[in-house]
């Protein structure tokens, strides 16, 4: 197998495990040139599972395409790759359980959105912005407001940093922001004011 890191074509298998259902074999390999490890999967070649696009076109289910989309959404976020792989496994099982061997992309998208929302809020917003195909800023802001509303339900808001000093008229105020919610700076406004006597 070609190494995904240095493209060298020789490696050694250091671990092989059968999948839970027995429909695949997972092999852990080590590149003989750079020494880095990577995982490959062996599956039975069978009748393909299909996904139905919004416009009615049918396309072969592509596990890697979903995984790449999740990686982009979770870029620079504290989401372990193992959790993303588990999520892709869940989607693959969902497609395989379809009675007609096909699923609508809308069903797959909803499943992914619900799972990503629990993993990481920022990754959810990124994924939603592509999947929901927002037409304008209003739609995007509406989704963000819903997300913030959910976060406030789970974590009541707290006043972050209120300091008022009459001596030098220096104060710092911050708006109500949910606990444990990491959003880009433009969603959280802080104001600092200094006035001299």
PyMOL CGO cylinders between C-alpha atoms (Angstrom):
from pymol import cmd
from pymol.cgo import CYLINDER

trace = [
    CYLINDER, 0.00, 0.00, 0.00, 1.15, 3.54, -0.72, 0.3, 1, 1, 1, 1, 1, 1,
    CYLINDER, 1.15, 3.54, -0.72, 2.04, 5.47, 2.44, 0.3, 1, 1, 1, 1, 1, 1,
    CYLINDER, 2.04, 5.47, 2.44, -0.31, 8.51, 2.81, 0.3, 1, 1, 1, 1, 1, 1,
    CYLINDER, -0.31, 8.51, 2.81, 2.54, 10.51, 4.36, 0.3, 1, 1, 1, 1, 1, 1,
    CYLINDER, 2.54, 10.51, 4.36, 5.57, 9.93, 2.09, 0.3, 1, 1, 1, 1, 1, 1,
    CYLINDER, 5.57, 9.93, 2.09, 4.01, 7.93, -0.81, 0.3, 1, 1, 1, 1, 1, 1,
    CYLINDER, 4.01, 7.93, -0.81, 6.46, 5.04, -0.37, 0.3, 1, 1, 1, 1, 1, 1,
    CYLINDER, 6.46, 5.04, -0.37, 4.91, 1.79, -1.62, 0.3, 1, 1, 1, 1, 1, 1,
    CYLINDER, 4.91, 1.79, -1.62, 6.32, -0.72, 0.86, 0.3, 1, 1, 1, 1, 1, 1,
    CYLINDER, 6.32, -0.72, 0.86, 5.05, -1.34, 4.38, 0.3, 1, 1, 1, 1, 1, 1,
    CYLINDER, 5.05, -1.34, 4.38, 4.55, -4.01, 6.99, 0.3, 1, 1, 1, 1, 1, 1,
    CYLINDER, 4.55, -4.01, 6.99, 1.32, -5.04, 8.71, 0.3, 1, 1, 1, 1, 1, 1,
    CYLINDER, 1.32, -5.04, 8.71, 1.66, -4.72, 12.48, 0.3, 1, 1, 1, 1, 1, 1,
    CYLINDER, 1.66, -4.72, 12.48, -1.93, -5.51, 13.49, 0.3, 1, 1, 1, 1, 1, 1,
    CYLINDER, -1.93, -5.51, 13.49, -5.03, -7.08, 11.86, 0.3, 1, 1, 1, 1, 1, 1,
    CYLINDER, -5.03, -7.08, 11.86, -8.50, -7.11, 13.34, 0.3, 1, 1, 1, 1, 1, 1,
    CYLINDER, -8.50, -7.11, 13.34, -11.85, -8.27, 12.07, 0.3, 1, 1, 1, 1, 1, 1,
    CYLINDER, -11.85, -8.27, 12.07, -14.75, -5.78, 12.14, 0.3, 1, 1, 1, 1, 1, 1,
    CYLINDER, -14.75, -5.78, 12.14, -17.60, -6.21, 14.62, 0.3, 1, 1, 1, 1, 1, 1,
    CYLINDER, -17.60, -6.21, 14.62, -19.98, -7.62, 12.02, 0.3, 1, 1, 1, 1, 1, 1,
    CYLINDER, -19.98, -7.62, 12.02, -17.28, -9.64, 10.25, 0.3, 1, 1, 1, 1, 1, 1,
    CYLINDER, -17.28, -9.64, 10.25, -17.70, -7.72, 7.00, 0.3, 1, 1, 1, 1, 1, 1,
    CYLINDER, -17.70, -7.72, 7.00, -14.28, -6.06, 7.02, 0.3, 1, 1, 1, 1, 1, 1,
    CYLINDER, -14.28, -6.06, 7.02, -10.69, -6.48, 8.18, 0.3, 1, 1, 1, 1, 1, 1,
    CYLINDER, -10.69, -6.48, 8.18, -8.84, -3.52, 9.66, 0.3, 1, 1, 1, 1, 1, 1,
    CYLINDER, -8.84, -3.52, 9.66, -5.07, -3.55, 9.19, 0.3, 1, 1, 1, 1, 1, 1,
    CYLINDER, -5.07, -3.55, 9.19, -2.60, -1.29, 10.96, 0.3, 1, 1, 1, 1, 1, 1,
    CYLINDER, -2.60, -1.29, 10.96, 0.45, -0.72, 8.75, 0.3, 1, 1, 1, 1, 1, 1,
    CYLINDER, 0.45, -0.72, 8.75, 3.87, 0.87, 9.23, 0.3, 1, 1, 1, 1, 1, 1,
    CYLINDER, 3.87, 0.87, 9.23, 5.75, 2.52, 6.36, 0.3, 1, 1, 1, 1, 1, 1,
    CYLINDER, 5.75, 2.52, 6.36, 9.23, 1.04, 5.89, 0.3, 1, 1, 1, 1, 1, 1,
    CYLINDER, 9.23, 1.04, 5.89, 10.63, 4.41, 4.79, 0.3, 1, 1, 1, 1, 1, 1,
    CYLINDER, 10.63, 4.41, 4.79, 9.26, 7.09, 7.15, 0.3, 1, 1, 1, 1, 1, 1,
    CYLINDER, 9.26, 7.09, 7.15, 8.15, 4.74, 9.94, 0.3, 1, 1, 1, 1, 1, 1,
    CYLINDER, 8.15, 4.74, 9.94, 4.71, 6.35, 10.31, 0.3, 1, 1, 1, 1, 1, 1,
    CYLINDER, 4.71, 6.35, 10.31, 1.62, 4.21, 10.83, 0.3, 1, 1, 1, 1, 1, 1,
    CYLINDER, 1.62, 4.21, 10.83, -1.68, 4.22, 8.97, 0.3, 1, 1, 1, 1, 1, 1,
    CYLINDER, -1.68, 4.22, 8.97, -4.85, 2.12, 8.79, 0.3, 1, 1, 1, 1, 1, 1,
    CYLINDER, -4.85, 2.12, 8.79, -6.36, 0.28, 5.82, 0.3, 1, 1, 1, 1, 1, 1,
    CYLINDER, -6.36, 0.28, 5.82, -9.66, -1.58, 5.53, 0.3, 1, 1, 1, 1, 1, 1,
    CYLINDER, -9.66, -1.58, 5.53, -10.48, -4.63, 3.42, 0.3, 1, 1, 1, 1, 1, 1,
    CYLINDER, -10.48, -4.63, 3.42, -14.12, -5.15, 2.47, 0.3, 1, 1, 1, 1, 1, 1,
    CYLINDER, -14.12, -5.15, 2.47, -16.00, -7.66, 0.34, 0.3, 1, 1, 1, 1, 1, 1,
    CYLINDER, -16.00, -7.66, 0.34, -16.72, -6.31, -3.13, 0.3, 1, 1, 1, 1, 1, 1,
    CYLINDER, -16.72, -6.31, -3.13, -20.50, -6.42, -3.41, 0.3, 1, 1, 1, 1, 1, 1,
    CYLINDER, -20.50, -6.42, -3.41, -23.51, -4.59, -4.86, 0.3, 1, 1, 1, 1, 1, 1,
    CYLINDER, -23.51, -4.59, -4.86, -22.93, -0.92, -4.03, 0.3, 1, 1, 1, 1, 1, 1,
    CYLINDER, -22.93, -0.92, -4.03, -25.07, 1.07, -1.64, 0.3, 1, 1, 1, 1, 1, 1,
    CYLINDER, -25.07, 1.07, -1.64, -26.48, 4.26, -3.13, 0.3, 1, 1, 1, 1, 1, 1,
    CYLINDER, -26.48, 4.26, -3.13, -27.39, 7.72, -1.88, 0.3, 1, 1, 1, 1, 1, 1,
    CYLINDER, -27.39, 7.72, -1.88, -30.19, 9.80, -3.41, 0.3, 1, 1, 1, 1, 1, 1,
    CYLINDER, -30.19, 9.80, -3.41, -29.22, 13.45, -3.96, 0.3, 1, 1, 1, 1, 1, 1,
    CYLINDER, -29.22, 13.45, -3.96, -31.63, 16.40, -3.52, 0.3, 1, 1, 1, 1, 1, 1,
    CYLINDER, -31.63, 16.40, -3.52, -32.21, 16.59, -7.28, 0.3, 1, 1, 1, 1, 1, 1,
    CYLINDER, -32.21, 16.59, -7.28, -33.06, 12.85, -7.46, 0.3, 1, 1, 1, 1, 1, 1,
    CYLINDER, -33.06, 12.85, -7.46, -29.73, 11.66, -8.89, 0.3, 1, 1, 1, 1, 1, 1,
    CYLINDER, -29.73, 11.66, -8.89, -28.29, 8.48, -7.42, 0.3, 1, 1, 1, 1, 1, 1,
    CYLINDER, -28.29, 8.48, -7.42, -24.65, 8.23, -6.43, 0.3, 1, 1, 1, 1, 1, 1,
    CYLINDER, -24.65, 8.23, -6.43, -22.55, 5.45, -4.94, 0.3, 1, 1, 1, 1, 1, 1,
    CYLINDER, -22.55, 5.45, -4.94, -22.12, 5.78, -1.16, 0.3, 1, 1, 1, 1, 1, 1,
    CYLINDER, -22.12, 5.78, -1.16, -18.61, 7.07, -0.49, 0.3, 1, 1, 1, 1, 1, 1,
    CYLINDER, -18.61, 7.07, -0.49, -17.37, 6.61, 3.06, 0.3, 1, 1, 1, 1, 1, 1,
    CYLINDER, -17.37, 6.61, 3.06, -14.20, 8.62, 2.42, 0.3, 1, 1, 1, 1, 1, 1,
    CYLINDER, -14.20, 8.62, 2.42, -16.17, 11.62, 1.12, 0.3, 1, 1, 1, 1, 1, 1,
    CYLINDER, -16.17, 11.62, 1.12, -18.09, 11.83, 4.40, 0.3, 1, 1, 1, 1, 1, 1,
    CYLINDER, -18.09, 11.83, 4.40, -14.92, 11.45, 6.45, 0.3, 1, 1, 1, 1, 1, 1,
    CYLINDER, -14.92, 11.45, 6.45, -13.18, 14.26, 4.51, 0.3, 1, 1, 1, 1, 1, 1,
    CYLINDER, -13.18, 14.26, 4.51, -16.19, 16.54, 5.08, 0.3, 1, 1, 1, 1, 1, 1,
    CYLINDER, -16.19, 16.54, 5.08, -16.06, 15.86, 8.81, 0.3, 1, 1, 1, 1, 1, 1,
    CYLINDER, -16.06, 15.86, 8.81, -12.30, 16.51, 8.92, 0.3, 1, 1, 1, 1, 1, 1,
    CYLINDER, -12.30, 16.51, 8.92, -12.84, 19.93, 7.29, 0.3, 1, 1, 1, 1, 1, 1,
    CYLINDER, -12.84, 19.93, 7.29, -15.59, 20.81, 9.78, 0.3, 1, 1, 1, 1, 1, 1,
    CYLINDER, -15.59, 20.81, 9.78, -13.45, 19.77, 12.75, 0.3, 1, 1, 1, 1, 1, 1,
    CYLINDER, -13.45, 19.77, 12.75, -10.20, 21.38, 11.53, 0.3, 1, 1, 1, 1, 1, 1,
    CYLINDER, -10.20, 21.38, 11.53, -8.29, 22.95, 14.45, 0.3, 1, 1, 1, 1, 1, 1,
    CYLINDER, -8.29, 22.95, 14.45, -10.97, 21.73, 16.88, 0.3, 1, 1, 1, 1, 1, 1,
    CYLINDER, -10.97, 21.73, 16.88, -10.41, 19.37, 19.85, 0.3, 1, 1, 1, 1, 1, 1,
    CYLINDER, -10.41, 19.37, 19.85, -12.26, 16.45, 18.25, 0.3, 1, 1, 1, 1, 1, 1,
    CYLINDER, -12.26, 16.45, 18.25, -10.33, 13.14, 18.17, 0.3, 1, 1, 1, 1, 1, 1,
    CYLINDER, -10.33, 13.14, 18.17, -10.08, 11.42, 14.77, 0.3, 1, 1, 1, 1, 1, 1,
    CYLINDER, -10.08, 11.42, 14.77, -11.27, 8.19, 16.43, 0.3, 1, 1, 1, 1, 1, 1,
    CYLINDER, -11.27, 8.19, 16.43, -14.64, 9.84, 17.18, 0.3, 1, 1, 1, 1, 1, 1,
    CYLINDER, -14.64, 9.84, 17.18, -14.97, 10.94, 13.56, 0.3, 1, 1, 1, 1, 1, 1,
    CYLINDER, -14.97, 10.94, 13.56, -14.19, 7.40, 12.36, 0.3, 1, 1, 1, 1, 1, 1,
    CYLINDER, -14.19, 7.40, 12.36, -16.83, 6.04, 14.76, 0.3, 1, 1, 1, 1, 1, 1,
    CYLINDER, -16.83, 6.04, 14.76, -19.33, 8.55, 13.35, 0.3, 1, 1, 1, 1, 1, 1,
    CYLINDER, -19.33, 8.55, 13.35, -18.56, 7.50, 9.77, 0.3, 1, 1, 1, 1, 1, 1,
    CYLINDER, -18.56, 7.50, 9.77, -18.98, 3.85, 10.85, 0.3, 1, 1, 1, 1, 1, 1,
    CYLINDER, -18.98, 3.85, 10.85, -22.42, 4.74, 12.23, 0.3, 1, 1, 1, 1, 1, 1,
    CYLINDER, -22.42, 4.74, 12.23, -23.42, 6.43, 8.95, 0.3, 1, 1, 1, 1, 1, 1,
    CYLINDER, -23.42, 6.43, 8.95, -22.18, 3.42, 6.98, 0.3, 1, 1, 1, 1, 1, 1,
    CYLINDER, -22.18, 3.42, 6.98, -24.27, 1.07, 9.15, 0.3, 1, 1, 1, 1, 1, 1,
    CYLINDER, -24.27, 1.07, 9.15, -27.27, 3.38, 8.67, 0.3, 1, 1, 1, 1, 1, 1,
    CYLINDER, -27.27, 3.38, 8.67, -26.89, 3.15, 4.87, 0.3, 1, 1, 1, 1, 1, 1,
    CYLINDER, -26.89, 3.15, 4.87, -26.33, -0.62, 4.96, 0.3, 1, 1, 1, 1, 1, 1,
    CYLINDER, -26.33, -0.62, 4.96, -29.51, -1.11, 7.00, 0.3, 1, 1, 1, 1, 1, 1,
    CYLINDER, -29.51, -1.11, 7.00, -31.63, 0.55, 4.29, 0.3, 1, 1, 1, 1, 1, 1,
    CYLINDER, -31.63, 0.55, 4.29, -34.14, -1.99, 2.87, 0.3, 1, 1, 1, 1, 1, 1,
    CYLINDER, -34.14, -1.99, 2.87, -33.59, -0.86, -0.73, 0.3, 1, 1, 1, 1, 1, 1,
    CYLINDER, -33.59, -0.86, -0.73, -29.79, -0.44, -0.31, 0.3, 1, 1, 1, 1, 1, 1,
    CYLINDER, -29.79, -0.44, -0.31, -30.11, 3.33, -0.65, 0.3, 1, 1, 1, 1, 1, 1,
    CYLINDER, -30.11, 3.33, -0.65, -30.66, 6.38, 1.57, 0.3, 1, 1, 1, 1, 1, 1,
    CYLINDER, -30.66, 6.38, 1.57, -31.50, 10.03, 0.90, 0.3, 1, 1, 1, 1, 1, 1,
    CYLINDER, -31.50, 10.03, 0.90, -28.63, 12.45, 1.48, 0.3, 1, 1, 1, 1, 1, 1,
    CYLINDER, -28.63, 12.45, 1.48, -31.04, 14.50, 3.63, 0.3, 1, 1, 1, 1, 1, 1,
    CYLINDER, -31.04, 14.50, 3.63, -31.38, 11.53, 6.05, 0.3, 1, 1, 1, 1, 1, 1,
    CYLINDER, -31.38, 11.53, 6.05, -27.61, 11.09, 6.22, 0.3, 1, 1, 1, 1, 1, 1,
    CYLINDER, -27.61, 11.09, 6.22, -27.14, 14.85, 6.70, 0.3, 1, 1, 1, 1, 1, 1,
    CYLINDER, -27.14, 14.85, 6.70, -29.62, 14.99, 9.59, 0.3, 1, 1, 1, 1, 1, 1,
    CYLINDER, -29.62, 14.99, 9.59, -27.89, 12.07, 11.31, 0.3, 1, 1, 1, 1, 1, 1,
    CYLINDER, -27.89, 12.07, 11.31, -24.49, 13.76, 10.94, 0.3, 1, 1, 1, 1, 1, 1,
    CYLINDER, -24.49, 13.76, 10.94, -25.80, 17.15, 12.13, 0.3, 1, 1, 1, 1, 1, 1,
    CYLINDER, -25.80, 17.15, 12.13, -27.28, 15.66, 15.31, 0.3, 1, 1, 1, 1, 1, 1,
    CYLINDER, -27.28, 15.66, 15.31, -24.05, 13.82, 16.15, 0.3, 1, 1, 1, 1, 1, 1,
    CYLINDER, -24.05, 13.82, 16.15, -21.68, 16.72, 15.36, 0.3, 1, 1, 1, 1, 1, 1,
    CYLINDER, -21.68, 16.72, 15.36, -23.80, 19.09, 17.47, 0.3, 1, 1, 1, 1, 1, 1,
    CYLINDER, -23.80, 19.09, 17.47, -23.00, 16.91, 20.50, 0.3, 1, 1, 1, 1, 1, 1,
    CYLINDER, -23.00, 16.91, 20.50, -19.29, 16.66, 19.63, 0.3, 1, 1, 1, 1, 1, 1,
    CYLINDER, -19.29, 16.66, 19.63, -18.38, 20.30, 18.99, 0.3, 1, 1, 1, 1, 1, 1,
    CYLINDER, -18.38, 20.30, 18.99, -20.53, 23.42, 18.48, 0.3, 1, 1, 1, 1, 1, 1,
    CYLINDER, -20.53, 23.42, 18.48, -18.08, 25.22, 16.18, 0.3, 1, 1, 1, 1, 1, 1,
    CYLINDER, -18.08, 25.22, 16.18, -17.70, 22.13, 13.98, 0.3, 1, 1, 1, 1, 1, 1,
    CYLINDER, -17.70, 22.13, 13.98, -21.50, 21.92, 13.89, 0.3, 1, 1, 1, 1, 1, 1,
    CYLINDER, -21.50, 21.92, 13.89, -21.81, 25.51, 12.60, 0.3, 1, 1, 1, 1, 1, 1,
    CYLINDER, -21.81, 25.51, 12.60, -19.18, 24.82, 9.93, 0.3, 1, 1, 1, 1, 1, 1,
    CYLINDER, -19.18, 24.82, 9.93, -20.89, 21.61, 8.82, 0.3, 1, 1, 1, 1, 1, 1,
    CYLINDER, -20.89, 21.61, 8.82, -24.34, 23.23, 8.89, 0.3, 1, 1, 1, 1, 1, 1,
    CYLINDER, -24.34, 23.23, 8.89, -23.17, 26.18, 6.77, 0.3, 1, 1, 1, 1, 1, 1,
    CYLINDER, -23.17, 26.18, 6.77, -22.25, 23.74, 3.97, 0.3, 1, 1, 1, 1, 1, 1,
    CYLINDER, -22.25, 23.74, 3.97, -25.01, 21.16, 4.43, 0.3, 1, 1, 1, 1, 1, 1,
    CYLINDER, -25.01, 21.16, 4.43, -27.90, 23.62, 4.91, 0.3, 1, 1, 1, 1, 1, 1,
    CYLINDER, -27.90, 23.62, 4.91, -26.53, 25.85, 2.13, 0.3, 1, 1, 1, 1, 1, 1,
    CYLINDER, -26.53, 25.85, 2.13, -27.45, 29.18, 3.75, 0.3, 1, 1, 1, 1, 1, 1,
    CYLINDER, -27.45, 29.18, 3.75, -28.65, 31.70, 1.17, 0.3, 1, 1, 1, 1, 1, 1,
    CYLINDER, -28.65, 31.70, 1.17, -27.84, 34.79, 3.23, 0.3, 1, 1, 1, 1, 1, 1,
    CYLINDER, -27.84, 34.79, 3.23, -26.56, 36.03, 6.59, 0.3, 1, 1, 1, 1, 1, 1,
    CYLINDER, -26.56, 36.03, 6.59, -30.10, 36.01, 8.05, 0.3, 1, 1, 1, 1, 1, 1,
    CYLINDER, -30.10, 36.01, 8.05, -30.40, 32.24, 7.69, 0.3, 1, 1, 1, 1, 1, 1,
    CYLINDER, -30.40, 32.24, 7.69, -26.92, 31.76, 9.15, 0.3, 1, 1, 1, 1, 1, 1,
    CYLINDER, -26.92, 31.76, 9.15, -27.66, 34.03, 12.14, 0.3, 1, 1, 1, 1, 1, 1,
    CYLINDER, -27.66, 34.03, 12.14, -30.98, 32.26, 12.72, 0.3, 1, 1, 1, 1, 1, 1,
    CYLINDER, -30.98, 32.26, 12.72, -29.15, 28.93, 13.05, 0.3, 1, 1, 1, 1, 1, 1,
    CYLINDER, -29.15, 28.93, 13.05, -26.60, 30.50, 15.42, 0.3, 1, 1, 1, 1, 1, 1,
    CYLINDER, -26.60, 30.50, 15.42, -29.38, 31.97, 17.60, 0.3, 1, 1, 1, 1, 1, 1,
    CYLINDER, -29.38, 31.97, 17.60, -30.96, 28.53, 17.87, 0.3, 1, 1, 1, 1, 1, 1,
    CYLINDER, -30.96, 28.53, 17.87, -27.60, 27.06, 18.88, 0.3, 1, 1, 1, 1, 1, 1,
    CYLINDER, -27.60, 27.06, 18.88, -27.05, 29.75, 21.54, 0.3, 1, 1, 1, 1, 1, 1,
    CYLINDER, -27.05, 29.75, 21.54, -30.58, 29.20, 22.84, 0.3, 1, 1, 1, 1, 1, 1,
    CYLINDER, -30.58, 29.20, 22.84, -29.88, 25.47, 23.26, 0.3, 1, 1, 1, 1, 1, 1,
    CYLINDER, -29.88, 25.47, 23.26, -26.59, 26.26, 24.99, 0.3, 1, 1, 1, 1, 1, 1,
    CYLINDER, -26.59, 26.26, 24.99, -28.32, 28.63, 27.44, 0.3, 1, 1, 1, 1, 1, 1,
    CYLINDER, -28.32, 28.63, 27.44, -30.85, 25.91, 28.32, 0.3, 1, 1, 1, 1, 1, 1,
    CYLINDER, -30.85, 25.91, 28.32, -28.05, 23.48, 29.18, 0.3, 1, 1, 1, 1, 1, 1,
    CYLINDER, -28.05, 23.48, 29.18, -25.79, 26.09, 30.82, 0.3, 1, 1, 1, 1, 1, 1,
    CYLINDER, -25.79, 26.09, 30.82, -27.47, 29.13, 32.38, 0.3, 1, 1, 1, 1, 1, 1,
    CYLINDER, -27.47, 29.13, 32.38, -25.67, 32.39, 31.42, 0.3, 1, 1, 1, 1, 1, 1,
    CYLINDER, -25.67, 32.39, 31.42, -23.34, 34.14, 33.84, 0.3, 1, 1, 1, 1, 1, 1,
    CYLINDER, -23.34, 34.14, 33.84, -22.12, 37.74, 34.00, 0.3, 1, 1, 1, 1, 1, 1,
    CYLINDER, -22.12, 37.74, 34.00, -18.49, 37.39, 32.95, 0.3, 1, 1, 1, 1, 1, 1,
    CYLINDER, -18.49, 37.39, 32.95, -16.48, 40.31, 34.16, 0.3, 1, 1, 1, 1, 1, 1,
    CYLINDER, -16.48, 40.31, 34.16, -18.08, 43.39, 35.69, 0.3, 1, 1, 1, 1, 1, 1,
    CYLINDER, -18.08, 43.39, 35.69, -15.68, 45.82, 37.37, 0.3, 1, 1, 1, 1, 1, 1,
    CYLINDER, -15.68, 45.82, 37.37, -16.53, 49.40, 38.18, 0.3, 1, 1, 1, 1, 1, 1,
    CYLINDER, -16.53, 49.40, 38.18, -13.99, 51.55, 39.97, 0.3, 1, 1, 1, 1, 1, 1,
    CYLINDER, -13.99, 51.55, 39.97, -15.07, 55.05, 40.97, 0.3, 1, 1, 1, 1, 1, 1,
    CYLINDER, -15.07, 55.05, 40.97, -11.52, 56.13, 41.70, 0.3, 1, 1, 1, 1, 1, 1,
    CYLINDER, -11.52, 56.13, 41.70, -10.10, 56.01, 38.16, 0.3, 1, 1, 1, 1, 1, 1,
    CYLINDER, -10.10, 56.01, 38.16, -13.38, 55.48, 36.24, 0.3, 1, 1, 1, 1, 1, 1,
    CYLINDER, -13.38, 55.48, 36.24, -12.01, 52.32, 34.66, 0.3, 1, 1, 1, 1, 1, 1,
    CYLINDER, -12.01, 52.32, 34.66, -14.50, 49.57, 33.98, 0.3, 1, 1, 1, 1, 1, 1,
    CYLINDER, -14.50, 49.57, 33.98, -14.80, 46.45, 31.92, 0.3, 1, 1, 1, 1, 1, 1,
    CYLINDER, -14.80, 46.45, 31.92, -18.08, 44.94, 30.83, 0.3, 1, 1, 1, 1, 1, 1,
    CYLINDER, -18.08, 44.94, 30.83, -18.94, 41.79, 28.91, 0.3, 1, 1, 1, 1, 1, 1,
    CYLINDER, -18.94, 41.79, 28.91, -22.29, 40.57, 27.68, 0.3, 1, 1, 1, 1, 1, 1,
    CYLINDER, -22.29, 40.57, 27.68, -24.00, 37.42, 28.92, 0.3, 1, 1, 1, 1, 1, 1,
    CYLINDER, -24.00, 37.42, 28.92, -22.19, 34.47, 27.34, 0.3, 1, 1, 1, 1, 1, 1,
    CYLINDER, -22.19, 34.47, 27.34, -22.95, 30.75, 27.97, 0.3, 1, 1, 1, 1, 1, 1,
    CYLINDER, -22.95, 30.75, 27.97, -20.36, 28.81, 29.92, 0.3, 1, 1, 1, 1, 1, 1,
    CYLINDER, -20.36, 28.81, 29.92, -18.08, 26.36, 28.08, 0.3, 1, 1, 1, 1, 1, 1,
    CYLINDER, -18.08, 26.36, 28.08, -19.03, 27.69, 24.65, 0.3, 1, 1, 1, 1, 1, 1,
    CYLINDER, -19.03, 27.69, 24.65, -16.10, 28.54, 22.41, 0.3, 1, 1, 1, 1, 1, 1,
    CYLINDER, -16.10, 28.54, 22.41, -17.10, 30.82, 19.54, 0.3, 1, 1, 1, 1, 1, 1,
    CYLINDER, -17.10, 30.82, 19.54, -15.11, 33.16, 17.31, 0.3, 1, 1, 1, 1, 1, 1,
    CYLINDER, -15.11, 33.16, 17.31, -14.48, 36.61, 18.70, 0.3, 1, 1, 1, 1, 1, 1,
    CYLINDER, -14.48, 36.61, 18.70, -17.04, 38.34, 16.50, 0.3, 1, 1, 1, 1, 1, 1,
    CYLINDER, -17.04, 38.34, 16.50, -19.85, 36.57, 18.37, 0.3, 1, 1, 1, 1, 1, 1,
    CYLINDER, -19.85, 36.57, 18.37, -18.66, 37.77, 21.78, 0.3, 1, 1, 1, 1, 1, 1,
    CYLINDER, -18.66, 37.77, 21.78, -18.37, 41.52, 22.32, 0.3, 1, 1, 1, 1, 1, 1,
    CYLINDER, -18.37, 41.52, 22.32, -16.24, 42.95, 25.06, 0.3, 1, 1, 1, 1, 1, 1,
    CYLINDER, -16.24, 42.95, 25.06, -15.89, 46.67, 25.84, 0.3, 1, 1, 1, 1, 1, 1,
    CYLINDER, -15.89, 46.67, 25.84, -13.14, 48.39, 27.69, 0.3, 1, 1, 1, 1, 1, 1,
    CYLINDER, -13.14, 48.39, 27.69, -13.21, 52.10, 28.53, 0.3, 1, 1, 1, 1, 1, 1,
    CYLINDER, -13.21, 52.10, 28.53, -10.65, 54.31, 30.22, 0.3, 1, 1, 1, 1, 1, 1,
    CYLINDER, -10.65, 54.31, 30.22, -11.36, 57.87, 31.26, 0.3, 1, 1, 1, 1, 1, 1,
    CYLINDER, -11.36, 57.87, 31.26, -9.10, 60.25, 33.08, 0.3, 1, 1, 1, 1, 1, 1,
    CYLINDER, -9.10, 60.25, 33.08, -10.19, 62.84, 35.67, 0.3, 1, 1, 1, 1, 1, 1,
]
cmd.load_cgo(trace, "trace")
